[in-house]
Amino acid sequence: MKRFTASACAALIACAALALRAEEAKKVELKCPVSGQAAKADHTVDFNGGKVQFCCDKCPKAFSADTAKFATKANAQLIASGQAKQVKCPLSGGKLNPEAKKTVASVEVQFCCNMCKGKVEKAQGDDQLALVFSNEAFKKGFEIKKEEAK
């Protein structure tokens, strides 16, 4: 009986370790919205209810000087980092259809219909990002997650 219990515990620990590794692999490397380099948690600015991370201490200054220029990429980072969640279609503000989804900038985004999804699929690069993560789209489709009371 002791052997079985020890084996079961070892198997359980191995499964937990595998699950933890899988969760770590899912984490998206956040990019600085100004430079595109890897963002670091020690360089942040409050934006749209969350904290945007930057690669160095110069980029927050550039961001603050012209937030409109970098807002789309900053909003995408808020979503990728898990600070914001999707609640509606970013194009129409309509109810989400789980079958109408597309990955944009490493973020799985749902739409209300295949017409909105198709519009995003046809767009390329920064135009695609702007359709989904501009300030207007962010306000229509996303909200900052509320911290749970402890």
Secondary structure, 3 states (H helix, E strand, C coil): CHHHHHHHHHHHHHHHHHHHHHHHHHCCCCECCCCCCECEEEEEEEECCEEEEECCCCHHHHHHHCHHHHHHHHHHHHHHCCCEEECCCCCCCCCCEEEEEEEECCEEEEECCHHHHHHHHHCCHHHHHHHHHCHHHHHHHEEECCCCCC
